[in-house]
Amino acid sequence: MNAHSIVTLFHAPHSRSSATRALLEELGSPYDLVVLDLQRGEQRTEEYLAINPMGKVPAIRHGGALITEQPAIMMYLAELHPEKKLAPMPGDPLRGPYLRWMVFYGSCFEPAMMDFWQKRAPVSPMQCGYGDYDSVMNLVAAQLEQGPWLLGERFSAADVLWGGALNFGLMFKLVPDWPVFRDYAARVQARPAIRRAFALDQELAREHQAATAAEAA
């Protein structure tokens, strides 16, 4: 795979794919953007379901590879650009912790947060893949206390993922309003590339709103 061929990102503003766009901005990597309007159901068209049968964003195409699932996408993109040092490579002592936290996001943190949001009755920790909500939140907080970043002194793609997730969780009161979460999310969101990606998403969202208003008029 040619690391310098252009990545195509299938994206919707202010969605999970916003973190992927932020990572591309952090990497300074050129990319093509295919924008989907989720409110109009463009993620459920036959054309897009051929790309991601789950009807979700993000997805990326790079050369002949088609990749879904945000942590997998972000690990892939970071490793395309080893010179940016956003992914500990094999042999690096931080490689294992990095992979742990990238996978923990999708396997434990997000399911715990979504169950909490939907007020689903908890099941036995023996049967629940993430254990229980409090254990997940306490574990993440304990890791971030070692900061300033998820891997200590080293900023990585994991921080782009987790910074966005915790910012979302705090905004909608889905994670505890603890200083360690607030401070960490603020550090990530203050990065120039993250701010740039947010501004680009704001413009896309305004375009979608204007199109919807024009159709309704």
C-alpha angles and dihedrals in degrees: 000000000000106000090203098056113108120270117221114214120201101209147169122196118253094011135107089283090067089083091054090052089049090053091051088052090049090051092048087225120153113238141174117237127215106189122208124195104220093191090060092048096245089146089065098054120119090245094055095040086060086061099041114009089195090066092230138128140259110055128149136201119205117174105309095340123100114192132186134175113073100240090049091048092049094047089049094050095046091052091051086067108040090163089070090060094218093132125048105233128221109293093031111118089226093057095090096046090047093054090044094057095041090055095038089062094064100030099046118001101052096042090049092049094046093048089051091049093050091044091233114178109257118247126212113294086234089063099035116089093218098038103227138335097249093051091051094049094045092049093051091046092050090052093049092049086071088058163099081159135016091262094041114250095002122087113213144165086273089070092054088054097043097038090058093043095051092044088055092045093051092046092056096034093245095130128044114277093240123156091236090059095042094048094046094048090049092051092052095044091050093063112111094235092050091050090048092052090048092052091050090051091049090057092048091050091052090051090052091049092049092050092050091049091049091052091049093049 
